[in-house]
Amino acid sequence: MTDRKLFKTLAGMVAVLVAVTVVIFVLAQIVTSGLRLNANKSALAQNQATIAARIKPIGEVTVGSAPVVSSLIPAASAAVKDPGKAAYESTCVACHGAGVAGAPKFGDKAAWVKHIAKGLPTLYKHALHGFSGTAGYMPAKGGNPGLSDADVQAAVRYMVSHGK
């Protein structure tokens, strides 16, 4: 193949590609000229509002002083009625329910006798700050630092009242 023939072939291919590009451009202009894209902004906004409503979370978490709806959370209602029982059921039951790590089982009067004999101030101190004895180990606040001191003391009173 000579140089002249190669040049003619390449020039023909370039001309065809340019022609195809022009045709595609003209067709695109014809197709889109009938559309008014700005007229659909309200429909687009409405569609976005529908999508936002469909994917919004089903609940919200509020941290701070906002009130909790107690009818939606039964445990919160129970906590208001008996904070000792609520603290026991949320934290203390993990060990005192089964006697894990030497913890006296809830309601076991024989196991609680020697602990009750120490007095509530000592039991409060052990529950709040932790205790390591010969029979086992008590982590501070039952391993739940989120419990308030008042809740821990209420839980101790609740367990003692059922251990007498």
C-alpha positions in Angstrom: 0.0 0.0 0.0 1.4 3.3 -0.9 1.4 6.4 1.3 -1.1 8.2 -0.9 -3.6 5.3 -0.6 -3.1 5.1 3.2 -3.7 8.9 3.4 -6.9 8.7 1.4 -8.2 5.8 3.6 -7.5 7.6 6.8 -9.0 10.9 5.5 -12.2 9.0 4.5 -12.4 7.4 7.9 -12.0 10.8 9.6 -14.7 12.3 7.3 -17.1 9.4 8.2 -16.5 9.9 11.9 -17.1 13.6 11.7 -20.3 13.1 9.7 -21.6 10.5 12.3 -20.7 13.0 15.1 -22.6 15.8 13.4 -25.6 13.5 12.8 -25.7 12.4 16.5 -25.4 16.0 17.7 -28.3 17.2 15.4 -30.5 14.3 16.6 -29.7 15.1 20.2 -30.7 18.8 19.6 -34.0 17.7 18.0 -34.9 15.3 20.7 -34.1 17.6 23.6 -35.6 20.8 22.1 -39.1 19.6 22.8 -38.3 19.0 26.5 -38.6 21.9 28.9 -36.3 20.8 31.7 -37.0 23.8 34.0 -40.7 23.2 33.9 -40.2 19.9 35.8 -38.5 21.5 38.8 -41.7 21.3 40.9 -42.2 17.7 40.0 -38.6 17.0 40.8 -38.9 18.7 44.2 -42.1 16.7 44.9 -40.4 13.5 44.0 -37.5 14.4 46.3 -39.9 15.0 49.1 -41.6 11.7 48.5 -38.2 10.0 48.6 -37.2 11.8 51.8 -40.4 10.7 53.5 -39.9 7.1 52.3 -36.4 6.8 53.6 -36.6 8.8 56.8 -35.8 6.9 60.1 -38.6 5.3 62.0 -37.4 6.7 65.3 -35.2 9.3 66.9 -32.8 9.3 69.8 -32.7 12.3 72.0 -29.8 12.9 74.3 -30.4 15.4 77.0 -33.3 16.7 79.0 -36.0 15.8 76.5 -38.8 13.7 78.1 -39.0 10.1 77.1 -42.5 8.8 76.1 -43.0 6.2 78.8 -45.9 4.5 77.0 -43.5 3.5 74.2 -40.9 2.1 76.5 -42.3 -0.2 79.2 -38.9 -0.5 80.9 -38.8 3.2 81.4 -42.3 3.1 83.0 -41.1 0.3 85.3 -38.0 2.3 86.2 -40.1 5.2 87.3 -42.2 3.0 89.5 -39.3 1.0 91.0 -35.8 2.1 90.1 -34.3 -0.7 92.1 -36.1 -3.4 90.1 -35.3 -1.6 86.8 -31.6 -1.4 87.7 -31.5 -5.0 88.8 -33.2 -6.2 85.6 -31.0 -4.1 83.4 -27.6 -4.8 85.0 -27.5 -6.8 88.2 -29.4 -9.9 86.9 -26.5 -10.8 84.7 -24.5 -12.0 87.8 -27.0 -12.2 90.7 -29.6 -14.0 88.6 -27.3 -17.1 88.1 -24.8 -16.6 90.9 -21.9 -15.7 88.5 -18.5 -15.0 90.1 -19.7 -15.7 93.6 -22.6 -13.3 93.5 -25.4 -14.3 95.9 -28.4 -15.3 93.8 -31.4 -13.1 93.9 -33.9 -14.4 96.4 -31.5 -17.0 98.0 -32.0 -16.2 101.6 -29.1 -18.4 102.8 -26.7 -16.7 100.5 -27.7 -13.2 101.5 -27.6 -13.7 105.3 -23.8 -12.9 105.6 -24.0 -10.0 103.2 -27.1 -8.4 104.9 -25.3 -8.7 108.2 -22.6 -6.3 107.0 -25.2 -3.6 106.7 -26.5 -1.4 103.9 -23.7 1.2 104.0 -21.1 -1.6 103.4 -23.2 -3.1 100.6 -23.7 0.3 99.0 -19.9 0.9 99.1 -19.2 -2.6 97.6 -21.8 -2.1 94.9 -20.7 1.5 94.0 -17.0 1.0 94.1 -16.5 -2.7 93.5 -15.3 -5.4 95.8 -13.0 -8.4 95.6 -13.5 -11.0 98.3 -12.8 -14.7 98.9 -16.1 -15.8 97.4 -15.9 -13.7 94.2 -15.7 -10.3 92.6 -18.2 -7.4 92.4 -17.4 -4.8 89.7 -18.2 -1.2 90.4 -21.8 -0.4 89.6 -22.2 -4.0 88.4 -20.0 -3.2 85.4 -22.4 -0.5 84.2 -20.9 2.9 84.7 -24.1 4.5 83.3 -26.0 3.7 86.4 -26.4 6.5 88.9 -25.4 6.0 92.5 -29.1 6.3 93.5 -30.0 3.6 91.0 -27.3 1.3 92.4 -28.4 1.9 95.9 -32.0 1.2 94.9 -30.9 -2.0 93.3 -29.1 -3.1 96.5 -32.2 -2.4 98.6 -34.3 -4.3 96.1 -32.1 -7.4 96.2 -31.7 -7.2 100.0 -35.5 -7.0 100.4 -35.9 -10.2 98.5 -33.0 -11.9 100.3 -34.4 -11.5 103.8 
